[in-house]
């Protein structure tokens, strides 16, 4: 369960920006379907969904990429790369001093009855700082440090602070942690059971889905190939008024998948696909004919963009609801009817379907979903560029809208900002 995320000096983000899934105490009654209990005194309720609105090039996609980078670096920094490899980080480029400053990421989340606060700062050469704090939700107590590391330029060494109660061979983990890798990732790679839970949350429970994203489609395909889950995908597609009765997944050879491409490009692509063990497929959607027969349509060629979007997101959404993941979609509303988008959001507000604390975070241009009947003020966030061209995040609750105010009308009327500044074109 995601509680808070902050970021600084990454892509379009200049100064530190904070994003929160914590619900306002004032709205806990009206948001009964939109929140769940956290077990925390300071933050008793967390949101089931949040929509982020803003103009083009405001930083919406970079927000999703920030979460995706953090997840990927935690998952892979220890097992991929060598000592001399550069970290593929992109600082804010419109301020000279930022190019020499580290990018910073911090996240607060709940997993298996524990609250974690984890973060790191890094540039292309090294991790400058890394820290992990923990608090048990079953036992009253304060947040305590699990480990901290900080690079000291004068000595060209790290200052370490590791809790003596952390079980395992801590000295081996320290010695094995490269400057361009995370201690959390390295320790788990070396079989640390004590740090397995926070690592697993990143690796399994936080799921950023930049758009377009092949992983989303792969998730749906995997579910269709599972007889126990195939029916749920088809029922999901039908529930949004898409008249498809079945899907056929046909494996395609790599030669066929690259047919028609220039020879050199096709050869390199096949090598890459073989290296990543990528399986090319052709997806056919079954439609019932008027006479009672069946006709199969190529999903990518014959079906609408909206149908392809719903196909791609159906797997991640069903998987998220089933397992209690936090999924982050960029431009979820693309090619979707506003009613379909409302339906998807309401799935996460449905207590019978969402029993394990699944969360939906999505960026959008569709203002129809930011309605008091669907989302409350702390579920609506905006993003825009400031005068220094840095992205800034802020919630609707900062503006204290009137009780019965139509949020979309206030937003489009310019009351909250985060609108494109359209100029005349000659």
LOKOL-441091 format. One record per residue (C-alpha): x, y, z; residue number from 1. Coordinates in steps of 0.02 Angstrom, whole numbers, plus 50000, padded with zeros to 5 digits. Each point is the difference from the previous one (the first is absolute). Example, Ala and Ser with C-alpha at 12.3 -4.5 7.8 and 13.67 -1.06 7.14 Angstrom:
2
50615 49775 50390 1
50069 50172 49967 2
This chain:
426
50000 50000 50000 1
50078 50163 49943 2
49989 50145 50124 3
50119 50133 49933 4
50127 50029 49863 5
50122 50143 49976 6
50122 50041 49861 7
50129 50134 49960 8
50114 50037 49852 9
49931 49868 49882 10
49951 50040 49820 11
49875 50145 50011 12
50000 50002 50191 13
50117 50133 50069 14
49966 50034 50183 15
49931 49863 50112 16
49818 49957 49968 17
49887 49899 50114 18
49857 49884 49952 19
49887 49922 50130 20
49872 49859 50005 21
49953 50047 50178 22
49817 50047 50019 23
49940 50158 50086 24
49925 49964 50171 25
49862 50124 49962 26
49939 49894 49855 27
50006 49829 50083 28
49810 49986 50010 29
49962 50059 49823 30
50142 49894 49931 31
49943 49837 50080 32
50013 49909 49833 33
50156 50092 49943 34
50116 49958 50145 35
50059 49860 50110 36
50076 49995 50173 37
50189 50003 50017 38
50022 49962 50184 39
50100 50161 50021 40
49955 50134 50126 41
50068 50144 49897 42
49929 49935 49836 43
49847 49894 50043 44
49932 49989 49822 45
50082 49973 49830 46
49920 50035 49831 47
49946 49864 49881 48
50024 50109 49846 49
50076 50164 49944 50
49988 50094 49834 51
50138 50119 49944 52
49950 50135 49876 53
50106 50126 49906 54
50040 50070 49828 55
50111 49916 49872 56
50185 50001 50048 57
49960 50044 50180 58
50088 49846 50071 59
49862 49870 50015 60
50099 49868 49906 61
50158 50045 50095 62
49909 49968 50163 63
49962 49823 49943 64
50178 49980 49935 65
50068 50054 50169 66
49907 49859 50087 67
50051 49881 49861 68
50184 50049 50019 69
49996 49977 50188 70
49920 49828 49983 71
50121 49945 49864 72
50154 50061 50093 73
49950 49911 50159 74
49963 49840 49904 75
50152 49999 49886 76
50145 50107 50064 77
50087 49856 50090 78
49980 49866 49867 79
50026 50103 49842 80
50154 50103 49961 81
50183 50012 50045 82
50101 50116 50112 83
50042 50121 49859 84
49824 50008 49926 85
49910 50166 50004 86
49829 50014 50082 87
49872 50051 49868 88
49927 50146 50097 89
49934 50160 49921 90
50010 50156 50111 91
49906 50162 49969 92
50093 50078 49854 93
49935 50179 50001 94
50103 50054 50151 95
50190 49985 49983 96
50035 49956 50181 97
49879 49854 49994 98
50109 49906 49878 99
50129 49980 50139 100
49874 49961 50136 101
49928 49828 50039 102
49821 49953 49963 103
49897 49953 50153 104
49861 49874 50027 105
49906 49954 50159 106
49846 49895 50027 107
49893 49954 50150 108
49898 49840 49991 109
49916 49865 50104 110
50036 49817 49971 111
49964 49850 50111 112
49951 50102 50154 113
50154 50110 49990 114
50023 50182 49950 115
50157 50033 49897 116
50085 50161 49951 117
50131 49968 49867 118
50099 50114 49887 119
50163 50037 49912 120
50092 50138 49907 121
50114 49965 49852 122
50083 50066 49844 123
50071 49907 49851 124
50156 49947 50097 125
49938 49945 50171 126
49867 49986 50133 127
50035 50146 50117 128
49878 49955 50137 129
49881 49857 50040 130
49889 49974 50151 131
49864 49885 50065 132
49889 50029 50152 133
49869 49881 50068 134
49856 49998 50123 135
49891 49853 50052 136
49813 50031 49992 137
49969 49864 50129 138
50114 50072 50133 139
49993 50179 50061 140
50163 50087 49970 141
50095 50126 49895 142
50071 49986 49826 143
50176 49929 50020 144
50149 49993 49883 145
50036 49833 49917 146
50152 50063 49905 147
50077 50160 49932 148
50147 50032 49885 149
50077 50165 49943 150
50145 50032 49884 151
50136 50113 50073 152
50096 50085 49857 153
50152 50044 50106 154
50036 49820 50048 155
49920 49925 49844 156
49914 49876 50114 157
49826 49970 50068 158
49942 50037 50175 159
49892 49852 50055 160
49870 49983 50136 161
49918 49829 50010 162
49880 49947 50137 163
50078 49864 50105 164
49835 49905 49997 165
50009 49978 49812 166
50033 49815 49978 167
50127 49934 49876 168
50179 50024 49945 169
49997 50190 49998 170
50188 50022 49969 171
49994 49890 49845 172
49851 50099 49934 173
50091 50165 50029 174
50159 49940 49915 175
49901 49933 49852 176
49900 50158 49969 177
50070 50093 49849 178
49997 50190 49994 179
49877 49990 49854 180
49883 49877 50088 181
49881 50001 50148 182
50036 49915 50166 183
49819 49940 50009 184
50017 49913 49831 185
50171 49928 50039 186
49951 49931 50169 187
49847 49912 49928 188
50105 49935 49855 189
50112 49924 50135 190
49851 49912 50081 191
49952 50126 50134 192
49832 49946 50070 193
49988 50152 50115 194
49992 50120 49852 195
49897 49888 49887 196
49830 50079 50041 197
50038 50180 49949 198
50092 49937 49845 199
49852 49892 49951 200
49881 50147 50015 201
50098 50092 49866 202
50022 49847 49893 203
49822 49933 50011 204
49877 50123 50076 205
50046 50166 49918 206
49956 49993 49815 207
50031 50154 49893 208
49931 49979 49823 209
50069 50135 49884 210
49897 50016 49841 211
50017 49915 49882 212
50073 49854 50095 213
50024 49823 49935 214
50000 49931 50178 215
49816 50044 50018 216
49955 49897 49846 217
50112 49857 50057 218
49908 49994 50166 219
49833 49983 49911 220
50071 49866 49884 221
50066 49901 50150 222
49827 50005 50079 223
49917 49942 49838 224
50121 49854 49993 225
49945 49949 50175 226
49833 49904 49992 227
49957 50058 50177 228
50020 50185 49956 229
49947 50008 49818 230
49815 50016 50042 231
50031 50152 50111 232
50088 50093 49858 233
49858 49964 49878 234
49868 50049 50128 235
50096 50162 50034 236
50004 50045 49814 237
49814 49960 49983 238
49956 50104 50153 239
50057 50157 49907 240
49878 49958 49857 241
50131 49923 49884 242
49916 49854 49911 243
50146 49878 49994 244
49962 49823 50052 245
50176 49927 50002 246
50183 50028 49957 247
50121 49886 49910 248
50187 50022 50031 249
50105 49934 49856 250
50189 49986 50016 251
50096 50079 49857 252
50179 49959 49948 253
50129 50137 50016 254
50026 49997 49811 255
49816 50031 49972 256
49993 50134 50134 257
50140 50099 49913 258
49939 49968 49823 259
50004 50154 49891 260
50132 50091 50105 261
50168 50051 49927 262
50121 49852 50009 263
50123 50078 50122 264
49865 50063 50119 265
49908 49834 49994 266
50159 49902 50040 267
50043 50110 50151 268
49820 49996 50062 269
49994 49810 49991 270
50163 49989 50099 271
49930 50114 50134 272
49835 49904 50007 273
50094 49836 50018 274
50111 50073 50137 275
49847 50060 50098 276
49906 49837 49962 277
49861 50103 49921 278
49858 49901 49925 279
49910 50085 49855 280
49813 49969 49993 281
49850 50042 49891 282
49841 50039 50097 283
49831 49961 49922 284
49835 50063 50072 285
49848 49890 49975 286
49835 50081 49951 287
49835 49907 49983 288
49917 50022 49831 289
49816 50038 49970 290
49973 49821 49940 291
50075 49925 50157 292
50173 49965 49933 293
50166 50082 50045 294
50117 50123 49917 295
50177 50036 50062 296
50072 50176 49991 297
50184 50045 50015 298
50007 50100 50163 299
50130 50126 49943 300
49942 50021 49820 301
49811 49981 50009 302
49947 50058 50174 303
49983 50179 50060 304
50133 50093 50100 305
49882 49996 50149 306
49983 49811 49991 307
50190 49982 49991 308
50020 50113 50152 309
49871 49901 50099 310
50084 49837 49950 311
50169 50066 50057 312
49941 50064 50169 313
49880 49858 50041 314
50138 49884 50059 315
50090 50127 50112 316
49836 50063 50075 317
49931 49826 50039 318
50169 49945 50068 319
50011 50157 50107 320
49825 49978 50074 321
50033 49817 50036 322
50168 50024 50088 323
49990 50175 50075 324
50132 50082 49890 325
50025 50186 49969 326
49988 50031 49812 327
50048 50164 49918 328
49937 50033 49823 329
50055 50142 49887 330
49857 50073 49895 331
49875 49866 50053 332
49859 50093 49913 333
50080 49990 49827 334
49870 49933 49876 335
49879 49958 50141 336
49822 50065 50013 337
49975 50105 50158 338
49875 49872 50066 339
50130 49863 49978 340
50127 50101 50099 341
49874 50030 50139 342
49963 49814 50003 343
50185 49956 50020 344
50021 50122 50145 345
49844 49935 50086 346
50070 49823 49994 347
50132 50056 50124 348
49866 50083 50108 349
49901 49838 50006 350
50036 49917 50169 351
49941 49830 49940 352
50122 50001 49854 353
50141 50095 50085 354
50027 49902 50160 355
50191 50009 50013 356
50036 50186 49991 357
50031 50018 49813 358
50036 50178 49943 359
49979 50086 49831 360
50102 50154 49955 361
49977 50070 49825 362
50036 50154 49897 363
49864 50066 49886 364
49928 50143 49898 365
49821 49939 50027 366
49918 50120 50124 367
49836 49903 50008 368
50074 49881 50129 369
50038 50140 50125 370
49821 50009 50062 371
49949 50002 50185 372
49895 49844 49970 373
50157 49905 49947 374
50154 50081 50076 375
50023 50112 50150 376
50113 50153 50005 377
50153 49910 50071 378
49989 49872 49859 379
50027 50135 49869 380
50175 50066 49967 381
50067 50125 49875 382
50170 50023 49919 383
50067 50150 49907 384
50163 50086 49955 385
50058 50150 50104 386
50096 50151 49936 387
50162 49901 50009 388
49920 49865 49890 389
50002 49875 50143 390
49851 49886 50032 391
49897 50035 50156 392
49872 49883 50081 393
49855 50057 50107 394
49831 49929 50056 395
49827 50074 49974 396
49979 50002 50189 397
50124 50146 50006 398
49865 50111 49924 399
49859 49955 50122 400
49863 49988 49868 401
49820 50027 50053 402
49902 49850 50061 403
49891 49980 49845 404
50123 50069 49874 405
50018 49910 49833 406
50188 49972 49997 407
50014 49986 49811 408
49915 50168 49976 409
50119 50084 50123 410
50150 49918 49917 411
49951 50047 49822 412
49957 50174 50061 413
50180 50023 50055 414
49970 50004 50187 415
50130 49866 50041 416
50130 50031 49865 417
50084 49855 49909 418
49923 50053 49833 419
50091 50026 49835 420
50034 50183 49959 421
49932 50004 49823 422
50064 50143 49891 423
49938 50059 49831 424
50086 49927 49848 425
50031 50108 49845 426
